[in-house]
Amino acid sequence: MAFNSEMIVDRSVSYRKTVLQKIENKIKYIKKGTLFSIRNYYHLGSESSVHIAFGKLIQDGIIFRMQRGIYCRPKRLKSIPSIITLASANQLAHFCSRENKSKLLPQGMEEAYRLGFQTQMPVRTVYWTNNMNREFKVGNQVVVVKKVEDKLLKWGNKPAGRLLRALSTFTRRPSDKKLKEAFSRLQLSEDEGHKLIINIYKHLRL
């Protein structure tokens, strides 16, 4: 049986519609305001057909492109449907970090503020990472991700890691009064805290 060009086009259109329907059926169960990656949908069709389907969903306002490969199902305000709520720049930064399997931790100045070493809160939201320098923007929100030495990311969000990042921003050891306040905020005894301080300064000298 011979196939003409019209039959081939019809089958191609039908295939794309099927892929679109499959993707729509999955996306409708995603909580509004949630981020997701396009790569999780490549198994539903060819890569090009999935991209075409996502383009159609963007046109229809069903999904919103946050950045390359990352999308969000918008949440519409009931009283004013034209106003939508998306994931925040902070959520986007954390999502991309999980996708890339990279570390993402509050910068040293942020930890210094949270632990009481300084009273001025950082103006910008900055995270340290072992990946590349990036900037995430959503509306007026901006989150900066800065690559730093691996040694500054040691111990993650454990008390030792938080103290490490905070202390790395100072050229001198903070006063005992400031350290005592930091230990209290981390729910550490003074003995536990001072042991961590010794290990942290040894680590920073490496």
Stockholm file with secondary structure:
# STOCKHOLM 1.0

chainA/1-206         MAFNSEMIVDRSVSYRKTVLQKIENKIKYIKKGTLFSIRNYYHLGSESSVHIAFGKLIQDGIIFRMQRGIYCRPKRLKSIPSIITLASANQLAHFCSRENKSKLLPQGMEEAYRLGFQTQMPVRTVYWTNNMNREFKVGNQVVVVKKVEDKLLKWGNKPAGRLLRALSTFTRRPSDKKLKEAFSRLQLSEDEGHKLIINIYKHLRL
#=GR chainA/1-206 SS CCCCHHHHHHHHHHHHHHHHHHHHHHHTTSCTTCEEEGGGGGGGSCHHHHHHHHHHHHHTTSCEEEETTEEECCEECSSCTTCEECCCHHHHHHHHHHHHTCCEEECHHHHHHHTTSCSSCCSSEEEEESSCCEEEEETTEEEEEEECCGGGGTTTTSHHHHHHHHHTTCSSCCCHHHHHHHHHHTTCCHHHHHHHHHHHHHHHTC
#=GC SS_cons         CCCCHHHHHHHHHHHHHHHHHHHHHHHTTSCTTCEEEGGGGGGGSCHHHHHHHHHHHHHTTSCEEEETTEEECCEECSSCTTCEECCCHHHHHHHHHHHHTCCEEECHHHHHHHTTSCSSCCSSEEEEESSCCEEEEETTEEEEEEECCGGGGTTTTSHHHHHHHHHTTCSSCCCHHHHHHHHHHTTCCHHHHHHHHHHHHHHHTC
//
